[in-house]
């Protein structure tokens, strides 16, 4: 997938890409390059679509070897209960291949019935799987993985 139908010169496109990588906002980049802010915003959106497309292609990759698993919670309000079960928190499950890539997915909860299908789909059997002592990972002890 490529960025298509862009009427600006290649030199301006390269400059906008540099600004994108440097995390300069689209409006600031437009001001610096002397172009319309809407065209800069559109270009940034197209860059994000290309990145999303290539990440989706890589999401089908299956991990093997030494793998680490962990879950984390994001969001929520500071007041009241903290950690697991706090209001408004979103659970994110992550798979890390040591010296390699990371795969993350938002999950509705961190129960074994939710995590095991993701693990079975993304990790090859006979891989070494490393986790913390969270009890939801105990099912890995009797599965086709080497669990530590």
Secondary structure as GFF3:
##gff-version 3
##sequence-region A 1 148
A	DSSP	alpha_helix	10	21	.	.	.	ID=ss1
A	DSSP	alpha_helix	26	33	.	.	.	ID=ss2
A	DSSP	alpha_helix	37	58	.	.	.	ID=ss3
A	DSSP	beta_strand	66	75	.	.	.	ID=ss4
A	DSSP	beta_strand	89	97	.	.	.	ID=ss5
A	DSSP	beta_strand	102	107	.	.	.	ID=ss6
A	DSSP	alpha_helix	112	122	.	.	.	ID=ss7
A	DSSP	beta_strand	128	130	.	.	.	ID=ss8
A	DSSP	three_ten_helix	135	142	.	.	.	ID=ss9
A	DSSP	beta_strand	146	147	.	.	.	ID=ss10
###
